[in-house]
Amino acid sequence: MGVYNSPEGHLLVKQILGQNQPPIVPHDYQTEGVCACLDGESLLATLPTGAGKTSYYSFTMLVMIALSKAPELALEGKGFPKNPAMLVILPTKALQEDMRKGLTKLGLDAVVINGDTVADASKQRVDLWKECQKKHSMILISPEELISNAFRTLLASPDFAARLCRYGIDEAHLIVNWGKTGFRNAFMELGHMRSRLPLVNNHLMPVIVTSATIRPGEPMDTICNVLGLTAGDYHLIRRSNLRPDIKIIIRELSSSLSGLSFPELDWILEQNNTVIFCRTIGIGFRVAAYLWRTAITKRLPRLGFWFSQLTDRRDFRFPVDCGGWPHPE
């Protein structure tokens, strides 16, 4: 049992989070993970989507900030640096922006560092990298940024080194899916980067690792090996991601994916809400065009086409009024 991962520590964390604006009432498994992080343990958590994986980053930082401002509350004198900072690795700009918004709602000072945000800030004569030396408690970046000259300069800053206290990696399964396959080699360097970060109590910086899909066996072994985690030196939280209300039904498509007609999908037009995911924009547009034509014939409303963009306004939507009714928003 740790200092914070104890009944007294759990109570303290819940009290601090309950005083936040807005107040937070964490689940027990969230409190457990946060307290393990406060104890300086690395955390490996695999939770289903929607179960609150981000809380291990946000709640931990909220408590660290509270204890840094009121060190007398720290258990056994185990406190945290003034103005603590956490580095969180996220694979895409969209996820970075989503997390930033969520962290901001909780009252945390979060910043996204990528080519777009750095360029936008420079237009306002702001150097985001330099700003991070003394500002922002949550710094959200991609793996590729870790090997940039700008990050190397940030890491050399004594001010930044003094306040950086945790290293987070979200969507850690991509170490296997993208890193090991060679799609994005930077994922395989995340453990090497951990060894370059400042020591915490003469140990490697604790890492917070989260994902919805870390399978036991080779995938988990690969992730642990890359990040330098060995059995017994990290805290594991694993909750089932089984969705009993979802089932997979396979239907063979007789139409060619390169064609313009997909009659096998006509039944979808009779349903209330259906999402069709296509592997490419080209296939998606041809499927949408076919359904538009069919829907116009049947005078059916509510048809739209989306594609993802890695920007702040990333959902582009082309609704078509197929039956003369206003298109619902």
C-alpha contacts under 8 A as a table, 3 or more apart, distances in Angstrom:
res1	aa1	res2	aa2	distance
1	M	5	N	6.14
1	M	6	S	6.12
2	G	5	N	4.80
2	G	6	S	6.10
2	G	36	A	7.39
2	G	39	D	6.25
3	V	6	S	6.19
3	V	9	G	6.67
3	V	39	D	6.26
3	V	75	L	6.66
3	V	76	E	7.31
4	Y	7	P	7.97
4	Y	8	E	7.08
4	Y	9	G	3.97
4	Y	10	H	6.61
4	Y	35	C	5.08
4	Y	36	A	6.95
4	Y	38	L	6.42
4	Y	39	D	5.83
4	Y	75	L	7.03
5	N	9	G	5.65
5	N	10	H	6.36
5	N	32	E	6.41
5	N	35	C	4.68
5	N	36	A	5.56
5	N	39	D	6.99
6	S	9	G	4.99
6	S	10	H	5.97
6	S	35	C	7.94
7	P	10	H	5.15
7	P	11	L	6.21
8	E	11	L	5.24
8	E	12	L	6.29
9	G	12	L	5.07
9	G	13	V	6.20
9	G	35	C	6.86
9	G	75	L	7.43
10	H	13	V	5.21
10	H	14	K	6.22
10	H	31	T	6.32
10	H	32	E	7.28
10	H	35	C	6.76
11	L	14	K	5.20
11	L	15	Q	6.17
12	L	15	Q	5.10
12	L	16	I	6.22
13	V	16	I	5.18
13	V	17	L	6.13
13	V	31	T	7.14
13	V	35	C	7.50
13	V	63	V	6.64
14	K	17	L	5.19
14	K	18	G	5.88
14	K	24	I	7.99
14	K	25	V	6.91
14	K	26	P	7.04
14	K	31	T	7.43
15	Q	18	G	5.03
15	Q	19	Q	6.41
16	I	19	Q	5.32
16	I	20	N	6.73
16	I	63	V	6.46
16	I	66	A	7.24
17	L	20	N	5.20
17	L	23	P	6.35
17	L	24	I	5.16
17	L	25	V	6.89
17	L	26	P	7.82
17	L	59	F	7.28
17	L	62	L	7.35
17	L	63	V	7.09
18	G	23	P	4.69
18	G	24	I	4.97
18	G	25	V	6.13
19	Q	22	P	7.92
19	Q	23	P	5.60
19	Q	24	I	7.58
20	N	23	P	4.63
20	N	24	I	6.50
20	N	106	L	7.86
21	Q	24	I	7.90
21	Q	106	L	6.94
21	Q	107	G	7.16
22	P	106	L	6.57
26	P	30	Q	5.93
26	P	31	T	6.18
27	H	30	Q	5.16
27	H	31	T	6.33
28	D	31	T	5.04
28	D	32	E	6.10
29	Y	32	E	5.00
29	Y	33	G	6.30
29	Y	237	I	7.68
30	Q	33	G	5.23
30	Q	34	V	6.16
30	Q	52	G	7.73
30	Q	55	S	6.83
30	Q	56	Y	6.70
31	T	34	V	5.12
31	T	35	C	6.04
32	E	35	C	5.30
32	E	36	A	6.26
33	G	36	A	5.10
33	G	37	C	6.29
33	G	43	L	6.86
33	G	45	A	7.94
33	G	56	Y	6.41
33	G	235	H	7.70
33	G	237	I	7.31
34	V	37	C	5.08
34	V	38	L	6.22
34	V	56	Y	5.63
34	V	59	F	6.70
34	V	60	T	5.23
35	C	38	L	4.93
35	C	39	D	6.22
35	C	60	T	7.77
36	A	39	D	5.10
36	A	40	G	6.68
36	A	41	E	5.52
36	A	42	S	7.48
36	A	43	L	7.05
36	A	235	H	6.77
37	C	40	G	5.21
37	C	41	E	5.25
37	C	42	S	6.30
37	C	43	L	6.51
37	C	60	T	6.94
37	C	206	P	7.44
37	C	208	I	7.48
38	L	41	E	7.34
38	L	60	T	6.93
38	L	64	M	7.61
40	G	206	P	5.93
41	E	206	P	5.86
41	E	207	V	7.82
41	E	233	D	7.16
41	E	234	Y	5.71
41	E	235	H	6.49
42	S	206	P	4.61
42	S	207	V	4.78
42	S	208	I	5.80
42	S	209	V	7.90
42	S	233	D	7.19
42	S	234	Y	4.66
42	S	235	H	6.08
43	L	206	P	7.77
43	L	207	V	6.33
43	L	208	I	4.80
43	L	209	V	5.94
43	L	234	Y	5.58
43	L	235	H	4.77
43	L	236	L	6.06
43	L	237	I	7.70
44	L	208	I	6.25
44	L	209	V	4.75
44	L	210	T	6.04
44	L	234	Y	6.92
44	L	235	H	6.12
44	L	236	L	4.95
44	L	237	I	6.33
45	A	53	K	7.59
45	A	208	I	7.93
45	A	209	V	6.16
45	A	210	T	4.90
45	A	211	S	6.68
45	A	236	L	5.88
45	A	237	I	4.63
45	A	238	R	5.81
46	T	53	K	7.88
46	T	210	T	5.68
46	T	211	S	4.93
46	T	212	A	5.07
46	T	213	T	6.50
46	T	214	I	6.24
46	T	237	I	6.38
46	T	238	R	4.98
46	T	239	R	6.33
47	L	51	A	6.13
47	L	52	G	7.70
47	L	53	K	6.52
47	L	210	T	7.66
47	L	211	S	6.48
47	L	212	A	4.88
47	L	213	T	7.72
47	L	237	I	7.91
47	L	238	R	6.22
47	L	239	R	5.14
47	L	240	S	6.71
47	L	241	N	6.35
48	P	51	A	5.60
48	P	212	A	4.87
48	P	213	T	7.76
48	P	239	R	7.04
48	P	240	S	6.63
48	P	241	N	4.31
48	P	242	L	7.76
49	T	52	G	7.53
49	T	53	K	7.85
49	T	212	A	5.96
49	T	241	N	7.50
50	G	53	K	7.63
52	G	55	S	5.48
52	G	56	Y	7.89
53	K	56	Y	5.99
53	K	57	Y	7.92
53	K	210	T	6.41
53	K	211	S	7.48
54	T	57	Y	5.50
54	T	58	S	6.26
54	T	99	M	7.73
55	S	58	S	4.90
55	S	59	F	5.13
55	S	60	T	7.40
56	Y	59	F	5.77
56	Y	60	T	5.81
56	Y	208	I	7.39
57	Y	60	T	5.44
57	Y	61	M	6.26
57	Y	168	G	7.16
57	Y	208	I	7.42
58	S	61	M	5.25
58	S	62	L	6.16
58	S	103	L	6.40
58	S	106	L	7.89
58	S	108	L	7.73
59	F	62	L	5.03
59	F	63	V	6.25
60	T	63	V	5.35
60	T	64	M	6.17
61	M	64	M	4.91
61	M	65	I	6.06
61	M	84	P	7.71
61	M	85	A	7.79
61	M	86	M	7.49
61	M	137	S	7.64
62	L	65	I	5.28
62	L	66	A	6.26
62	L	108	L	7.38
63	V	66	A	5.02
63	V	67	L	6.13
64	M	67	L	5.19
64	M	68	S	6.02
64	M	79	G	7.83
64	M	80	F	6.17
64	M	84	P	7.04
65	I	68	S	5.06
65	I	69	K	6.27
65	I	80	F	7.83
65	I	82	K	7.60
65	I	83	N	6.82
65	I	84	P	6.52
66	A	69	K	5.27
66	A	70	A	6.16
67	L	70	A	4.88
67	L	71	P	5.12
67	L	72	E	7.72
67	L	73	L	6.23
67	L	74	A	5.95
67	L	79	G	6.35
67	L	80	F	6.73
68	S	71	P	5.45
68	S	79	G	6.46
68	S	80	F	5.32
68	S	81	P	6.02
68	S	82	K	5.34
68	S	83	N	7.28
68	S	84	P	7.75
69	K	82	K	7.19
70	A	73	L	5.88
70	A	74	A	7.67
71	P	74	A	5.34
71	P	77	G	7.57
71	P	79	G	6.12
71	P	80	F	7.98
72	E	77	G	7.61
74	A	77	G	5.33
74	A	78	K	5.59
74	A	79	G	5.39
75	L	78	K	5.67
75	L	79	G	7.62
80	F	84	P	7.04
81	P	84	P	5.51
81	P	162	A	7.26
81	P	163	R	5.73
81	P	165	C	7.91
82	K	163	R	6.73
83	N	134	K	7.91
83	N	135	K	7.96
83	N	137	S	7.04
83	N	163	R	6.21
84	P	137	S	6.04
84	P	163	R	4.68
84	P	164	L	5.99
84	P	165	C	6.51
85	A	136	H	6.90
85	A	137	S	4.22
85	A	138	M	5.87
85	A	139	I	7.45
85	A	163	R	5.57
85	A	164	L	4.62
85	A	165	C	6.10
85	A	166	R	7.15
86	M	137	S	6.08
86	M	138	M	5.11
86	M	139	I	6.23
86	M	164	L	5.80
86	M	165	C	6.08
86	M	166	R	4.89
86	M	167	Y	5.88
86	M	168	G	7.17
87	L	138	M	6.23
87	L	139	I	4.97
87	L	140	L	6.25
87	L	141	I	7.66
87	L	164	L	7.46
87	L	166	R	6.50
87	L	167	Y	4.99
87	L	168	G	5.90
88	V	138	M	7.15
88	V	139	I	6.06
88	V	140	L	4.93
88	V	141	I	6.43
88	V	167	Y	6.01
88	V	168	G	4.24
88	V	169	I	5.65
88	V	170	D	7.23
89	I	140	L	5.98
89	I	141	I	5.22
89	I	142	S	5.31
89	I	143	P	6.14
89	I	168	G	5.98
89	I	169	I	4.75
89	I	170	D	6.14
90	L	93	K	7.81
90	L	95	L	6.51
90	L	96	Q	5.96
90	L	140	L	6.74
90	L	141	I	6.01
90	L	142	S	5.22
90	L	143	P	7.30
90	L	169	I	6.63
90	L	170	D	5.63
90	L	171	E	7.00
91	P	95	L	7.13
91	P	96	Q	7.75
91	P	142	S	5.42
91	P	143	P	6.98
91	P	170	D	7.88
91	P	171	E	7.34
92	T	95	L	5.40
92	T	96	Q	6.30
92	T	142	S	6.85
92	T	310	L	7.37
93	K	96	Q	4.96
93	K	97	E	6.15
93	K	114	N	7.54
93	K	142	S	7.96
93	K	310	L	5.56
93	K	311	T	6.90
94	A	97	E	5.25
94	A	98	D	6.16
94	A	309	Q	7.98
94	A	310	L	5.23
94	A	311	T	6.49
94	A	312	D	7.37
94	A	314	R	7.71
95	L	98	D	4.99
95	L	99	M	6.08
96	Q	99	M	5.33
96	Q	100	R	6.14
96	Q	112	V	6.32
96	Q	140	L	6.10
96	Q	141	I	7.07
97	E	100	R	4.99
97	E	101	K	6.27
97	E	112	V	6.87
97	E	312	D	7.13
98	D	101	K	5.33
98	D	102	G	6.41
99	M	102	G	5.04
99	M	103	L	6.05
100	R	103	L	5.18
100	R	104	T	6.03
100	R	110	A	5.65
100	R	111	V	6.59
100	R	112	V	6.94
100	R	140	L	7.62
101	K	104	T	5.13
101	K	105	K	6.31
102	G	105	K	5.24
102	G	106	L	6.72
103	L	106	L	5.22
103	L	107	G	6.66
103	L	108	L	5.44
103	L	109	D	7.45
103	L	110	A	6.48
104	T	107	G	5.05
104	T	108	L	5.03
104	T	109	D	6.22
104	T	110	A	6.36
105	K	108	L	7.35
108	L	137	S	6.89
108	L	138	M	7.33
109	D	136	H	5.06
109	D	137	S	5.47
109	D	138	M	6.28
110	A	136	H	5.64
110	A	137	S	6.10
110	A	138	M	4.48
110	A	139	I	5.96
110	A	140	L	7.38
111	V	136	H	6.43
111	V	138	M	6.33
111	V	139	I	5.24
111	V	140	L	6.11
112	V	117	T	6.74
112	V	139	I	6.17
112	V	140	L	4.77
112	V	141	I	6.08
113	I	117	T	5.97
113	I	118	V	6.35
113	I	128	L	7.27
113	I	129	W	7.72
113	I	139	I	7.14
113	I	140	L	6.10
113	I	141	I	5.16
113	I	142	S	7.94
114	N	117	T	5.45
114	N	118	V	5.99
114	N	141	I	6.39
114	N	142	S	7.32
114	N	145	E	7.37
115	G	118	V	5.33
115	G	119	A	6.06
116	D	119	A	5.24
116	D	120	D	6.13
117	T	120	D	5.05
117	T	121	A	6.02
118	V	121	A	5.17
118	V	122	S	6.11
118	V	127	D	7.20
118	V	128	L	6.12
118	V	129	W	7.97
119	A	122	S	5.13
119	A	123	K	6.51
120	D	123	K	5.36
120	D	124	Q	7.01
121	A	124	Q	5.19
121	A	125	R	6.39
121	A	126	V	5.02
121	A	127	D	6.56
121	A	128	L	6.70
122	S	125	R	4.59
122	S	126	V	4.97
122	S	127	D	6.00
122	S	128	L	7.93
123	K	126	V	7.30
126	V	131	E	7.82
127	D	130	K	5.41
127	D	131	E	6.07
128	L	131	E	4.87
128	L	132	C	6.26
129	W	132	C	5.32
129	W	133	Q	7.19
129	W	150	A	6.73
129	W	151	F	7.34
129	W	154	L	6.56
130	K	133	Q	5.55
130	K	154	L	6.92
131	E	134	K	6.22
131	E	135	K	5.68
131	E	136	H	7.89
132	C	135	K	4.84
132	C	136	H	5.97
132	C	139	I	7.64
132	C	154	L	7.58
132	C	160	F	7.23
133	Q	154	L	6.46
133	Q	157	S	6.57
133	Q	159	D	5.77
133	Q	160	F	4.50
134	K	159	D	6.22
134	K	160	F	6.24
136	H	139	I	6.62
141	I	145	E	6.46
141	I	146	L	7.97
142	S	145	E	5.54
142	S	146	L	7.30
143	P	146	L	5.50
143	P	147	I	7.69
143	P	186	A	5.54
143	P	187	F	6.01
143	P	189	E	7.99
143	P	190	L	7.02
144	E	147	I	5.85
144	E	148	S	7.10
144	E	186	A	5.60
145	E	148	S	5.18
145	E	151	F	6.63
146	L	151	F	5.83
146	L	152	R	7.57
146	L	193	M	7.22
147	I	151	F	6.84
147	I	152	R	7.17
148	S	151	F	5.39
148	S	152	R	6.40
149	N	152	R	4.95
149	N	153	T	6.23
150	A	153	T	5.17
150	A	154	L	6.33
151	F	154	L	4.87
151	F	155	L	6.08
152	R	155	L	5.13
152	R	156	A	6.37
153	T	156	A	5.15
153	T	157	S	6.70
154	L	157	S	5.34
154	L	160	F	6.89
155	L	158	P	7.94
155	L	160	F	6.72
155	L	161	A	6.46
155	L	197	L	7.37
156	A	160	F	7.84
156	A	161	A	7.31
157	S	160	F	5.31
157	S	161	A	6.18
158	P	161	A	5.03
158	P	162	A	6.02
159	D	162	A	5.30
159	D	163	R	6.71
160	F	163	R	5.45
160	F	164	L	6.03
161	A	164	L	5.43
161	A	197	L	7.88
161	A	198	P	5.99
164	L	198	P	7.49
165	C	200	V	6.81
165	C	205	M	6.80
165	C	206	P	7.70
166	R	205	M	6.21
166	R	206	P	5.69
166	R	207	V	6.09
166	R	208	I	7.40
167	Y	194	R	7.58
167	Y	205	M	6.78
167	Y	206	P	6.38
167	Y	207	V	4.70
167	Y	208	I	6.18
168	G	207	V	5.52
168	G	208	I	4.53
168	G	209	V	5.95
169	I	172	A	6.00
169	I	207	V	7.41
169	I	208	I	6.15
169	I	209	V	4.89
169	I	210	T	6.42
170	D	209	V	6.00
170	D	210	T	4.93
170	D	211	S	6.13
171	E	174	L	6.07
171	E	209	V	7.97
171	E	210	T	6.00
171	E	211	S	4.63
171	E	212	A	7.38
172	A	175	I	5.73
172	A	209	V	6.34
172	A	210	T	5.95
172	A	211	S	5.51
172	A	214	I	7.71
172	A	223	I	7.28
173	H	176	V	5.62
173	H	177	N	6.38
173	H	211	S	6.30
173	H	213	T	6.33
173	H	214	I	5.74
173	H	219	P	7.51
173	H	223	I	7.33
174	L	177	N	4.56
174	L	178	W	5.03
174	L	179	G	6.41
174	L	187	F	7.34
175	I	178	W	5.78
175	I	179	G	4.62
175	I	180	K	6.30
175	I	187	F	5.19
175	I	188	M	6.23
175	I	222	T	7.91
175	I	223	I	6.33
176	V	179	G	5.50
176	V	180	K	4.91
176	V	181	T	6.97
176	V	219	P	6.36
176	V	222	T	6.89
176	V	223	I	6.97
177	N	180	K	6.39
177	N	181	T	6.25
178	W	181	T	5.42
178	W	182	G	6.24
178	W	183	F	4.95
178	W	184	R	5.39
178	W	185	N	7.36
178	W	187	F	7.21
179	G	182	G	5.31
179	G	183	F	6.06
179	G	184	R	5.10
179	G	185	N	4.84
179	G	186	A	6.69
179	G	187	F	4.76
179	G	188	M	5.28
180	K	183	F	7.74
180	K	185	N	7.25
180	K	187	F	7.98
180	K	188	M	6.80
181	T	184	R	7.84
182	G	185	N	5.24
184	R	187	F	6.20
185	N	188	M	5.58
185	N	189	E	7.28
186	A	189	E	5.20
186	A	190	L	6.98
187	F	190	L	5.58
188	M	191	G	7.17
188	M	226	V	6.31
189	E	192	H	5.11
189	E	193	M	6.17
189	E	226	V	7.46
190	L	193	M	5.10
190	L	194	R	6.35
190	L	226	V	7.01
190	L	227	L	6.36
191	G	194	R	4.98
191	G	195	S	6.66
191	G	226	V	5.20
191	G	227	L	3.90
191	G	228	G	6.00
192	H	195	S	5.30
192	H	196	R	6.83
192	H	226	V	7.88
192	H	227	L	7.51
193	M	196	R	5.10
193	M	197	L	6.61
194	R	197	L	5.31
194	R	204	L	7.16
194	R	205	M	6.77
194	R	227	L	7.41
195	S	204	L	6.46
195	S	205	M	7.84
197	L	204	L	7.64
197	L	205	M	6.66
198	P	204	L	7.48
198	P	205	M	6.63
199	L	202	N	5.32
199	L	203	H	5.28
199	L	204	L	5.11
199	L	205	M	5.41
200	V	203	H	5.28
200	V	204	L	6.25
200	V	205	M	5.34
200	V	206	P	7.59
211	S	214	I	6.33
212	A	241	N	7.00
213	T	241	N	7.92
214	I	219	P	6.54
214	I	220	M	5.89
215	R	218	E	7.81
215	R	219	P	5.80
215	R	220	M	5.95
216	P	219	P	6.44
216	P	220	M	5.30
216	P	221	D	7.63
217	G	220	M	5.64
217	G	221	D	6.03
218	E	221	D	4.94
218	E	222	T	5.94
219	P	222	T	5.21
219	P	223	I	6.38
220	M	223	I	5.15
220	M	224	C	6.17
221	D	224	C	5.16
221	D	225	N	6.01
222	T	225	N	5.11
222	T	226	V	6.11
223	I	226	V	5.26
223	I	227	L	6.21
224	C	227	L	5.20
224	C	228	G	5.84
224	C	229	L	4.69
224	C	230	T	6.63
225	N	228	G	5.15
225	N	229	L	6.15
225	N	230	T	7.50
226	V	229	L	7.82
229	L	233	D	6.74
229	L	234	Y	6.78
230	T	233	D	5.80
230	T	234	Y	7.24
231	A	234	Y	6.85
232	G	235	H	7.69
243	R	246	I	5.60
244	P	247	K	7.42
253	L	256	S	7.65
253	L	264	E	6.87
254	S	264	E	7.78
255	S	259	G	7.11
255	S	261	S	7.04
255	S	262	F	5.92
255	S	263	P	7.77
255	S	264	E	7.72
256	S	259	G	5.17
257	L	283	I	6.96
258	S	283	I	7.43
259	G	262	F	7.88
259	G	286	R	7.87
260	L	286	R	5.88
260	L	287	V	7.25
260	L	290	Y	6.56
261	S	287	V	7.55
261	S	290	Y	5.93
262	F	265	L	5.88
262	F	266	D	7.59
262	F	287	V	6.86
262	F	290	Y	6.78
263	P	266	D	5.34
264	E	267	W	7.27
265	L	268	I	5.60
265	L	269	L	7.76
265	L	291	L	7.98
266	D	269	L	5.74
266	D	270	E	7.70
266	D	291	L	7.36
266	D	294	T	7.70
267	W	270	E	5.57
267	W	271	Q	7.19
268	I	271	Q	5.33
268	I	274	T	6.77
269	L	272	N	7.92
269	L	291	L	7.66
269	L	295	A	7.03
269	L	300	L	7.45
271	Q	274	T	6.82
277	F	284	G	7.45
278	C	281	I	7.10
278	C	283	I	6.21
278	C	284	G	5.17
279	R	283	I	7.13
279	R	284	G	7.50
280	T	283	I	5.44
280	T	284	G	6.19
281	I	284	G	4.92
281	I	285	F	6.02
281	I	307	F	6.98
282	G	285	F	5.27
282	G	286	R	6.38
283	I	286	R	5.21
283	I	287	V	6.17
284	G	287	V	5.18
284	G	288	A	6.06
285	F	288	A	4.96
285	F	289	A	5.94
285	F	305	F	7.47
286	R	289	A	5.02
286	R	290	Y	6.18
287	V	290	Y	5.22
287	V	291	L	6.28
288	A	291	L	5.12
288	A	292	W	6.00
288	A	304	G	7.78
288	A	305	F	6.61
289	A	292	W	5.00
289	A	293	R	6.25
290	Y	293	R	5.25
290	Y	294	T	6.26
291	L	294	T	4.99
291	L	295	A	5.81
292	W	295	A	5.06
292	W	296	I	6.06
292	W	303	L	7.07
292	W	320	V	7.48
292	W	322	C	6.96
293	R	296	I	5.27
293	R	297	T	6.48
294	T	297	T	5.23
294	T	298	K	6.43
295	A	298	K	5.00
295	A	299	R	5.64
295	A	300	L	4.95
295	A	301	P	7.26
295	A	322	C	5.91
295	A	323	G	7.72
296	I	299	R	4.79
296	I	300	L	6.34
296	I	322	C	4.71
296	I	323	G	6.26
297	T	300	L	7.94
298	K	323	G	7.78
299	R	322	C	5.59
299	R	323	G	4.03
299	R	324	G	7.56
300	L	322	C	5.43
300	L	323	G	5.05
301	P	320	V	7.71
301	P	321	D	5.68
301	P	322	C	4.85
301	P	323	G	5.15
301	P	324	G	7.47
301	P	325	W	6.53
301	P	327	H	7.04
302	R	319	P	7.38
302	R	320	V	7.17
302	R	321	D	6.73
302	R	322	C	7.27
302	R	327	H	6.04
302	R	328	P	6.98
303	L	319	P	5.80
303	L	320	V	5.73
303	L	321	D	7.18
303	L	322	C	7.35
304	G	317	R	6.33
304	G	318	F	5.38
304	G	319	P	4.12
304	G	320	V	6.19
305	F	316	F	7.89
305	F	317	R	5.48
305	F	318	F	5.12
305	F	319	P	6.47
306	W	315	D	6.33
306	W	316	F	5.41
306	W	317	R	4.77
306	W	318	F	6.73
307	F	314	R	7.94
307	F	315	D	6.29
307	F	316	F	5.96
307	F	317	R	7.40
308	S	314	R	5.59
308	S	315	D	5.59
308	S	316	F	7.08
309	Q	313	R	7.45
309	Q	314	R	4.23
309	Q	315	D	6.50
309	Q	316	F	7.74
310	L	314	R	5.66
311	T	314	R	4.91
313	R	316	F	7.57
319	P	327	H	7.15
320	V	327	H	7.42
321	D	324	G	5.96
321	D	325	W	6.47
321	D	326	P	6.80
321	D	327	H	5.93
322	C	325	W	7.69
